[in-house]
Amino acid sequence: MKTKLAFGLLMLSLAAPAQAAAAQVNIGHRGASGTRPEHTFAAYDRALELGADYIEQDLQVTSDGVLVVMHDTTLNRTVRGPAENCTGAVDTKTLAQIKTCSAGAWFGAEWEGEKIPTLEEVFQRYGKTVNYYIETKSPDPEDKMEERLLALLDKYDLRESAVSDWQVLIQSFSADSLRLIHQMDERLPLIFLGGASIANLPAVAEYAVGQGPSSGGVTQAFVDAAHALCLSIHPYTVNDVATMQRLLGYGVDGMFTNFPERLDPLLPVRWNDRDGARAAAADDRACHARVKRDAVGGTVPATLSLTMGAPASFGAFVPGVAREYTASTTANVISSAADATLSVSTPGHLTNGTFSLASPVQVEFGKTTWTGPVSNESVPVTFKQTIGAGEALRTGNYTKTLTFTLSTTTP
């Protein structure tokens, strides 16, 4: 039997319980988007006036490679202006085209002068005086959104303060996007946007400092499980006071809201300037100082095992009678490889001394390929032999030794 080696590793993370983080932050969802047109300077300015600790930016990429701040992938909902410039997909328009559009007219005539800002313009306006919560929105690898984002963080001296003080949090519904950023700089604080699943939290903790679930699915058990892994929880989007109070009671670490003024008076601490982000980063460091993750596991030896069942027999061949004879056995397959293939050597003809049957024996498998590990799978193996009515048969046993092989190209 031909085999190739493979190995695997099973990891299990263990963590001691952690206390809920003390810092709870007010995140202006697209700015103060309940009272101002979303993702405009009017919305960001107002959110900061109303007590927001973070202002949120959703990112899209123009056709000429500029990061602009906009939630939707298309311009239609929140943009007004010449149709050729201000409708359709963002990534089909140049920045010059987009700058002819109004980002506020849809919300009210008084906001008609608001434009879609670039992320660079946001950094130029606020610099290092505010905290940013940035989402890689519908990232396409060809757009290099993540690389462009980190380049701007460096240009405006925000990367190191993101690491040390959480001045910038980067969020995404795309785990691939966050993992890519984690590969670029594993120090950056990342937030995964996804459902409130306790089972998924250990995987999130491998690359992120927190999770942003939809507020409706958040429970006390989920928050406690997240804090046990030193993950901050920032639910979205919470606009009514009763839900805000319920979530704060669970010990969430902050939340997204269109109305920062409703959340601000409910927070136990109303932070000045950037202090909320600094406190959240300090809480995260303190949690990791208390909670140590250890690994327990075991190795899987490289395994390709093929065991054939009882030898197959066609029984007695009857001379002078045309017939197709069948016989069967099984092949038991065990493989730790990423793929495996079951095959048989060219069957050839059954022989009896110097005599051979006219037709070759045929072999059929119930299954021949696997795309992952397999354990003790029994595969039916069927043999077929055709005998013609005019075929001369010699007394004795007709036999043929066949070679069965389980192989892999990806150990």
C-alpha positions as CSV (number, residue, x, y, z in Angstrom):
1,M,0.0,0.0,0.0
2,K,1.3,3.4,-0.9
3,T,1.1,6.1,1.8
4,K,2.3,9.6,2.5
5,L,2.6,11.1,6.0
6,A,0.5,13.8,7.6
7,F,0.1,15.4,11.0
8,G,-2.3,17.6,12.9
9,L,-2.7,19.6,16.1
10,L,-5.7,19.9,18.4
11,M,-5.7,23.0,20.6
12,L,-8.0,23.9,23.5
13,S,-7.8,27.3,25.2
14,L,-8.4,27.5,29.0
15,A,-9.1,30.8,30.7
16,A,-9.9,31.9,34.2
17,P,-13.0,34.1,34.7
18,A,-12.5,37.8,34.4
19,Q,-14.3,40.8,35.8
20,A,-16.4,43.1,33.5
21,A,-14.5,46.0,32.2
22,A,-15.0,49.3,34.1
23,A,-14.9,51.5,31.0
24,Q,-18.2,51.8,29.1
25,V,-18.0,54.0,26.0
26,N,-20.5,56.0,23.9
27,I,-20.0,55.3,20.2
28,G,-21.6,57.7,17.7
29,H,-23.1,55.4,15.1
30,R,-22.2,57.1,11.8
31,G,-21.9,60.2,14.0
32,A,-25.0,61.6,15.6
33,S,-27.0,60.1,12.7
34,G,-30.3,60.4,14.5
35,T,-30.3,64.1,14.1
36,R,-27.8,64.8,11.4
37,P,-27.1,63.2,8.0
38,E,-24.9,60.1,8.6
39,H,-21.2,60.1,7.9
40,T,-20.9,63.9,7.5
41,F,-18.9,66.4,9.4
42,A,-22.1,67.8,10.7
43,A,-22.9,64.3,12.2
44,Y,-19.4,63.9,13.7
45,D,-19.3,67.4,15.2
46,R,-22.7,66.9,16.8
47,A,-21.8,63.5,18.2
48,L,-18.7,64.9,19.9
49,E,-20.8,67.8,21.3
50,L,-23.3,65.2,22.7
51,G,-20.7,63.2,24.5
52,A,-19.6,60.4,22.1
53,D,-16.3,58.8,23.0
54,Y,-15.9,57.4,19.5
55,I,-17.1,58.5,16.0
56,E,-17.7,55.7,13.5
57,Q,-16.5,55.6,9.9
58,D,-17.6,53.0,7.4
59,L,-15.2,52.7,4.5
60,Q,-15.7,52.4,0.7
61,V,-13.1,52.7,-2.0
62,T,-13.6,54.9,-5.1
63,S,-12.6,53.8,-8.6
64,D,-9.4,55.8,-8.3
65,G,-8.4,54.1,-5.0
66,V,-9.5,56.7,-2.4
67,L,-11.0,55.7,1.0
68,V,-14.3,57.5,1.4
69,V,-16.6,57.4,4.4
70,M,-19.9,55.9,3.5
71,H,-22.1,53.1,4.8
72,D,-23.7,51.8,1.6
73,T,-21.8,50.3,-1.4
74,T,-24.1,52.4,-3.6
75,L,-24.7,56.1,-3.6
76,N,-28.5,56.0,-4.1
77,R,-29.8,56.1,-0.5
78,T,-27.9,59.0,1.0
79,V,-26.5,61.0,-1.9
80,R,-28.1,63.6,-4.2
81,G,-26.8,65.2,-7.3
82,P,-26.1,64.6,-11.0
83,A,-27.2,61.0,-11.7
84,E,-24.1,60.2,-13.7
85,N,-22.0,61.1,-10.6
86,C,-24.3,60.4,-7.7
87,T,-26.1,57.1,-8.3
88,G,-24.7,53.6,-8.6
89,A,-21.8,51.8,-6.9
90,V,-19.3,53.9,-5.1
91,D,-16.4,51.9,-6.6
92,T,-17.4,52.9,-10.1
93,K,-17.0,56.6,-9.4
94,T,-13.9,58.7,-9.0
95,L,-13.4,61.0,-6.0
96,A,-13.9,64.0,-8.2
97,Q,-17.3,62.7,-9.3
98,I,-18.4,61.9,-5.7
99,K,-17.4,65.4,-4.6
100,T,-20.1,66.9,-6.9
101,C,-22.7,65.2,-4.8
102,S,-24.5,66.3,-1.6
103,A,-24.4,63.9,1.3
104,G,-26.9,65.9,3.3
105,A,-29.8,67.0,1.1
106,W,-31.6,63.7,1.5
107,F,-31.8,64.4,5.3
108,G,-32.9,68.0,5.0
109,A,-32.4,71.1,2.9
110,E,-30.3,72.7,5.6
111,W,-27.6,70.0,5.1
112,E,-27.4,70.3,1.4
113,G,-23.8,71.6,1.6
114,E,-22.5,68.5,3.3
115,K,-20.1,66.3,1.2
116,I,-19.0,62.7,1.4
117,P,-15.7,63.0,3.4
118,T,-12.6,61.0,2.6
119,L,-11.0,59.2,5.5
120,E,-8.0,61.4,5.1
121,E,-10.2,64.5,5.4
122,V,-11.6,63.1,8.6
123,F,-8.1,62.7,10.0
124,Q,-7.2,66.1,8.9
125,R,-10.2,67.7,10.6
126,Y,-9.9,65.9,14.0
127,G,-6.3,64.7,14.1
128,K,-5.4,63.1,17.4
129,T,-8.1,64.9,19.4
130,V,-10.8,62.2,19.0
131,N,-11.3,58.5,18.9
132,Y,-12.1,56.7,15.7
133,Y,-14.1,53.5,15.2
134,I,-13.4,52.4,11.6
135,E,-15.1,49.6,9.6
136,T,-13.7,47.9,6.6
137,K,-17.0,47.7,4.7
138,S,-17.5,44.9,2.1
139,P,-13.8,44.7,1.6
140,D,-12.6,43.4,-1.8
141,P,-9.0,42.1,-1.9
142,E,-8.4,43.9,-5.1
143,D,-9.2,47.3,-3.5
144,K,-6.5,46.9,-0.9
145,M,-8.7,48.6,1.7
146,E,-6.8,47.3,4.6
147,E,-3.4,48.4,3.3
148,R,-4.8,51.9,2.4
149,L,-6.2,52.2,5.9
150,L,-3.0,51.4,7.7
151,A,-1.0,53.7,5.4
152,L,-3.3,56.6,6.5
153,L,-3.0,55.6,10.1
154,D,0.8,55.9,9.7
155,K,0.6,59.2,7.8
156,Y,-1.4,60.8,10.6
157,D,0.5,59.2,13.4
158,L,-2.4,57.2,14.6
159,R,-1.1,53.6,14.6
160,E,0.8,53.7,17.8
161,S,-2.0,55.5,19.7
162,A,-4.4,52.9,18.4
163,V,-2.2,50.2,19.9
164,S,-1.5,51.9,23.2
165,D,-4.7,53.8,23.9
166,W,-7.3,52.4,21.5
167,Q,-7.6,55.7,19.7
168,V,-8.5,53.7,16.6
169,L,-10.6,50.6,16.8
170,I,-11.0,48.7,13.5
171,Q,-14.1,46.6,13.0
172,S,-15.5,44.4,10.3
173,F,-18.1,41.7,9.5
174,S,-15.3,40.1,7.5
175,A,-13.1,37.9,9.7
176,D,-10.8,37.6,6.7
177,S,-10.3,41.3,6.6
178,L,-9.5,41.5,10.3
179,R,-7.2,38.5,10.1
180,L,-5.4,40.3,7.2
181,I,-4.9,43.4,9.4
182,H,-3.8,41.2,12.3
183,Q,-1.1,39.7,10.0
184,M,0.0,43.2,9.0
185,D,0.2,44.3,12.7
186,E,-1.0,42.0,15.4
187,R,-0.9,44.8,18.0
188,L,-3.8,46.7,16.4
189,P,-7.2,46.5,18.3
190,L,-9.8,44.7,16.2
191,I,-13.5,44.2,16.7
192,F,-15.4,41.4,14.9
193,L,-19.0,42.2,14.0
194,G,-21.1,39.1,14.3
195,G,-23.9,37.3,16.2
196,A,-23.8,36.8,19.9
197,S,-22.5,33.2,19.8
198,I,-20.7,32.0,22.9
199,A,-19.3,29.0,20.9
200,N,-17.5,31.4,18.5
201,L,-15.9,33.6,21.1
202,P,-12.6,31.6,21.4
203,A,-12.0,31.9,17.7
204,V,-12.7,35.7,17.8
205,A,-10.2,36.0,20.7
206,E,-7.4,34.7,18.5
207,Y,-7.2,37.9,16.6
208,A,-9.6,40.5,18.1
209,V,-10.0,42.5,21.3
210,G,-13.8,42.5,21.1
211,Q,-17.0,41.8,19.3
212,G,-19.8,43.9,18.1
213,P,-23.0,41.9,18.1
214,S,-26.5,43.0,17.2
215,S,-28.1,44.2,20.4
216,G,-31.1,41.9,20.3
217,G,-29.0,38.8,20.7
218,V,-26.9,40.0,23.7
219,T,-27.5,38.1,27.0
220,Q,-25.8,38.2,30.4
221,A,-24.3,34.8,29.7
222,F,-22.7,36.0,26.4
223,V,-21.2,39.1,28.0
224,D,-19.8,37.0,30.9
225,A,-18.3,34.5,28.5
226,A,-16.7,37.3,26.4
227,H,-15.2,39.0,29.5
228,A,-13.8,35.6,30.6
229,L,-11.8,35.8,27.4
230,C,-10.9,39.5,27.8
231,L,-13.2,40.5,24.9
232,S,-14.9,43.8,25.0
233,I,-18.6,43.8,23.8
234,H,-20.0,46.8,21.9
235,P,-23.6,46.0,20.7
236,Y,-25.2,47.9,17.8
237,T,-27.4,49.9,17.2
238,V,-29.2,51.0,20.4
239,N,-31.5,54.0,20.3
240,D,-34.0,53.5,23.1
241,V,-33.2,54.1,26.8
242,A,-34.7,50.9,28.1
243,T,-32.4,48.7,25.9
244,M,-29.4,50.9,26.8
245,Q,-30.1,50.4,30.5
246,R,-30.5,46.6,30.0
247,L,-27.3,46.2,28.2
248,L,-25.4,48.4,30.6
249,G,-26.7,46.2,33.4
250,Y,-25.2,43.2,31.6
251,G,-21.8,45.0,31.8
252,V,-21.3,45.7,28.1
253,D,-18.3,47.8,27.4
254,G,-20.1,50.4,25.3
255,M,-22.6,50.5,22.5
256,F,-23.3,52.1,19.1
257,T,-26.1,54.6,19.1
258,N,-27.6,57.2,16.6
259,F,-28.4,59.3,19.7
260,P,-25.3,59.8,21.9
261,E,-27.2,62.3,24.0
262,R,-29.5,59.5,25.2
263,L,-26.7,57.2,26.3
264,D,-24.4,59.8,27.8
265,P,-26.4,60.4,31.0
266,L,-26.8,56.7,31.6
267,L,-23.0,55.9,31.7
268,P,-21.5,55.6,35.2
269,V,-18.5,57.7,34.0
270,R,-18.8,60.5,31.5
271,W,-15.3,60.6,30.0
272,N,-13.4,63.7,28.9
273,D,-11.9,64.0,25.4
274,R,-10.2,60.7,24.7
275,D,-10.2,59.3,28.2
276,G,-12.9,56.6,27.5
277,A,-10.7,54.9,24.9
278,R,-7.6,55.1,27.2
279,A,-9.6,53.5,30.1
280,A,-10.9,50.8,27.8
281,A,-7.4,50.0,26.7
282,A,-6.2,49.9,30.3
283,D,-9.0,47.6,31.2
284,D,-8.0,45.2,28.4
285,R,-4.4,45.2,29.6
286,A,-5.4,44.6,33.2
287,C,-7.7,41.7,32.1
288,H,-4.9,40.0,30.1
289,A,-2.6,40.4,33.2
290,R,-5.1,38.5,35.3
291,V,-6.2,35.9,32.7
292,K,-3.7,33.6,31.1
293,R,-4.5,31.3,28.3
294,D,-2.8,28.0,28.2
295,A,-2.9,25.2,25.7
296,V,-3.6,21.5,26.1
297,G,-3.8,19.2,23.2
298,G,-2.3,16.2,21.4
299,T,-0.8,15.3,18.1
300,V,-2.4,13.2,15.4
301,P,0.1,10.8,13.8
302,A,0.2,10.7,10.1
303,T,-2.2,7.9,9.1
304,L,-3.2,6.3,5.9
305,S,-4.6,2.8,6.6
306,L,-6.4,0.5,4.2
307,T,-7.7,-2.9,5.3
308,M,-9.4,-5.3,2.8
309,G,-12.2,-7.5,3.9
310,A,-12.6,-11.3,3.3
311,P,-11.3,-12.4,-0.1
312,A,-14.0,-12.2,-2.8
313,S,-15.1,-15.4,-4.7
314,F,-17.2,-15.7,-7.8
315,G,-18.0,-19.3,-6.9
316,A,-18.2,-21.9,-9.7
317,F,-18.0,-20.9,-13.3
318,V,-20.5,-23.0,-15.4
319,P,-19.0,-24.0,-18.8
320,G,-21.2,-23.4,-21.9
321,V,-23.4,-20.7,-20.2
322,A,-23.1,-17.0,-20.9
323,R,-23.2,-15.1,-17.6
324,E,-21.8,-12.2,-15.7
325,Y,-20.6,-13.3,-12.3
326,T,-20.3,-10.9,-9.4
327,A,-18.4,-11.0,-6.1
328,S,-17.8,-8.4,-3.3
329,T,-15.7,-7.4,-0.4
330,T,-15.1,-4.2,1.5
331,A,-12.2,-1.7,2.0
332,N,-11.9,-0.1,5.4
333,V,-10.4,3.4,5.1
334,I,-8.6,5.5,7.7
335,S,-6.9,8.7,6.8
336,S,-5.7,11.8,8.6
337,A,-4.8,13.6,5.4
338,A,-6.6,16.5,3.8
339,D,-7.5,14.3,0.8
340,A,-7.3,10.6,-0.1
341,T,-7.8,8.5,-3.1
342,L,-8.6,4.8,-3.3
343,S,-7.4,3.0,-6.5
344,V,-6.7,-0.5,-7.8
345,S,-4.0,-1.7,-10.2
346,T,-5.0,-2.7,-13.7
347,P,-7.1,-5.8,-13.0
348,G,-6.2,-7.9,-16.0
349,H,-7.4,-11.5,-16.5
350,L,-8.1,-14.3,-14.1
351,T,-5.7,-17.2,-14.8
352,N,-5.6,-20.9,-14.2
353,G,-2.0,-22.0,-14.8
354,T,-1.4,-21.1,-18.5
355,F,-5.1,-20.6,-19.2
356,S,-6.7,-17.1,-18.9
357,L,-10.3,-16.0,-19.1
358,A,-11.2,-14.0,-22.3
359,S,-12.6,-11.0,-20.6
360,P,-10.7,-9.0,-17.9
361,V,-12.1,-8.8,-14.4
362,Q,-13.8,-5.5,-13.6
363,V,-13.5,-3.6,-10.2
364,E,-16.0,-1.0,-8.9
365,F,-15.8,1.0,-5.7
366,G,-18.6,2.5,-3.7
367,K,-16.4,5.6,-3.2
368,T,-12.9,6.6,-4.3
369,T,-12.1,10.1,-3.1
370,W,-12.2,12.0,0.2
371,T,-11.7,15.7,0.8
372,G,-10.9,15.5,4.5
373,P,-9.9,13.1,7.3
374,V,-11.9,9.8,7.5
375,S,-12.1,7.1,10.1
376,N,-13.1,3.5,9.6
377,E,-15.3,4.1,6.6
378,S,-16.3,0.8,5.0
379,V,-16.3,1.1,1.2
380,P,-18.1,-1.6,-0.9
381,V,-15.9,-3.2,-3.6
382,T,-17.6,-5.1,-6.4
383,F,-15.9,-7.5,-8.8
384,K,-17.5,-8.5,-12.2
385,Q,-16.5,-11.3,-14.5
386,T,-18.1,-12.0,-17.9
387,I,-18.0,-15.6,-19.2
388,G,-19.1,-16.3,-22.8
389,A,-21.2,-19.4,-23.9
390,G,-18.5,-20.5,-26.3
391,E,-15.6,-19.9,-23.9
392,A,-13.5,-23.0,-23.0
393,L,-12.9,-23.3,-19.3
394,R,-10.1,-25.4,-17.7
395,T,-10.7,-27.4,-14.6
396,G,-9.2,-25.7,-11.5
397,N,-9.1,-22.3,-9.8
398,Y,-9.0,-19.0,-11.8
399,T,-7.4,-16.3,-9.7
400,K,-5.8,-12.8,-9.9
401,T,-3.9,-10.8,-7.3
402,L,-4.9,-7.1,-7.3
403,T,-3.1,-4.2,-5.6
404,F,-5.3,-1.7,-3.8
405,T,-3.8,1.7,-2.9
406,L,-4.8,4.5,-0.6
407,S,-2.8,7.7,-1.4
408,T,-2.8,11.4,-0.7
409,T,-1.4,14.5,-2.3
410,T,-2.0,16.7,0.8
411,P,-0.7,15.0,3.9
